[in-house]
Amino acid sequence: MFLGLSLLRKIPHHFNYPTALTKENAEKKYRLSIQMLSWMKFEISLLFGIILWNLVRSAQDHTNGMGWLMPVALAAIIGTTIYFTIQLAKK
């Protein structure tokens, strides 16, 4: 996932944007899409790290559970997607 998102950042000109790209707004749209991918990569890496940490803690019988993890992670990922989609839709 990390590698795929890293490679995807290199081709922002192939993305599907919510508004038409012009010479005036292309650089801004590319920068925003790369920032979105960077944040998504960070959030997903953090999520996998927390899951791994909780698995290790669970194997050592020191678990507190992960009930809060999925709702928070889902809210962060969806929130990031919505925020950057709104920013990309602005003219």
C-alpha distance (Angstrom), angle and dihedral (degrees) to the residues before:
residue distance angle dihedral
M1 . . .
F2 3.80 . .
L3 3.80 92.1 .
G4 3.80 92.9 45.6
L5 3.81 93.2 51.4
S6 3.82 90.1 45.2
L7 3.79 91.3 53.9
L8 3.80 92.1 43.8
R9 3.81 90.4 57.7
K10 3.80 89.2 65.7
I11 3.81 95.0 64.7
P12 3.83 108.3 48.9
H13 3.82 90.1 146.0
H14 3.83 89.2 70.7
F15 3.82 95.3 55.4
N16 3.78 124.3 108.7
Y17 3.82 107.8 -115.7
P18 3.83 125.1 -161.9
T19 3.83 91.8 -130.3
A20 3.77 133.2 37.6
L21 3.79 116.8 -85.2
T22 3.78 118.3 -126.1
K23 3.78 131.8 176.0
E24 3.81 88.7 -100.3
N25 3.81 97.9 53.1
A26 3.82 103.5 27.3
E27 3.81 96.2 90.9
K28 3.81 92.6 49.3
K29 3.82 92.2 47.3
Y30 3.80 91.8 48.4
R31 3.81 90.9 49.4
L32 3.82 92.0 49.3
S33 3.80 93.0 48.4
I34 3.80 91.5 49.5
Q35 3.82 89.8 49.2
M36 3.80 90.0 50.6
L37 3.79 91.5 52.0
S38 3.80 90.5 47.6
W39 3.80 92.0 52.8
M40 3.81 91.6 45.3
K41 3.79 90.2 50.2
F42 3.81 90.3 50.5
E43 3.80 93.8 47.5
I44 3.80 94.3 46.9
S45 3.82 92.4 46.3
L46 3.79 90.3 49.2
L47 3.80 90.6 48.3
F48 3.80 92.2 52.1
G49 3.80 90.5 46.0
I50 3.80 92.0 52.8
I51 3.80 91.1 46.4
L52 3.81 90.4 51.2
W53 3.81 91.6 47.0
N54 3.81 90.9 50.7
L55 3.80 91.4 48.0
V56 3.79 90.7 53.7
R57 3.80 91.2 46.4
S58 3.79 90.1 48.4
A59 3.81 91.4 50.9
Q60 3.80 88.6 52.5
D61 3.81 89.0 49.9
H62 3.81 93.4 -116.7
T63 3.77 97.2 114.6
N64 3.77 128.8 145.0
G65 3.79 93.3 -179.9
M66 3.78 132.2 -109.1
G67 3.79 100.3 -112.4
W68 3.80 93.8 126.7
L69 3.80 96.0 44.8
M70 3.79 103.2 78.3
P71 3.82 97.9 45.9
V72 3.81 91.6 48.0
A73 3.82 93.4 44.9
L74 3.79 92.1 46.6
A75 3.80 91.6 48.7
A76 3.83 91.3 49.6
I77 3.80 94.2 49.1
I78 3.81 94.6 44.2
G79 3.81 91.1 43.6
T80 3.80 91.6 52.4
T81 3.78 91.3 48.3
I82 3.81 92.9 49.3
Y83 3.82 93.7 45.6
F84 3.79 94.7 51.0
T85 3.81 93.5 41.3
I86 3.81 89.1 55.6
Q87 3.80 90.6 47.5
L88 3.81 91.0 48.9
A89 3.83 91.8 48.5
K90 3.80 92.2 56.9
K91 3.78 114.9 97.7
